[in-house]
């Protein structure tokens, strides 16, 4: 079957219940975040995710009545960003064997106003790419983000790179009908046999929070 980007947007929306997906010729509006612009700002030495982390940390402080450790919001912001290219590429590939372009220039997103995760994604390119190209684009995209992400607290390479694999595995497992999932897992370099996460979100450090069942602390 031949796929258009518009059809792949439908596939994504059908598989990812908490995220809406659209096609667009440009970043849809002022509340939207261009992945290319965000990475360019980071690479220039700026901190474009500061407001994002601050908003998340303020919510944790209010909800748990403590000053949350900086690494909690820093790690959630990292995982939320990585979700954008990971969901687009991995879900599409698992279902169809192809993907929309996932370079930074091809993606934009809008955060949920209260929960802060990316709730809307815009596909800015009309190009459909084969699996190996999608995997290469994804790797280049997330590495450009991770290499320039400086949230003011140390996050080691296991946390940074581990989060990429974790988000890819989670994305690959989402579709109910995924005939290309094994092929996609090989292309993205992850094993679907792995049950526990490699990275940790640090959420367990907040009061009365129980670590999730896939937390790497259970090793």
Buried (B, 14 or more C-beta within 10 A) or exposed (E): EEBEBEBBBEBBBBBBEEBBBBBBEEBBEEEBBBBBBBBBBBEEEEBBBEEBBEBBBEBBBEEBEEEBBBBBBBBBBBBBBBBBBBBBBBBBBBBBBBBBBBBBBBBBBBBEEEEBBBBBBBBBBEEBBEBEBBBBBBBBBBEBBBEBBEBEBEBEEEBBBBBBBBBBBBBBBBBEEBEBBEBBBEBBEBEBEEEEBBBBBBBEBBEEEEBBEEBBEEE
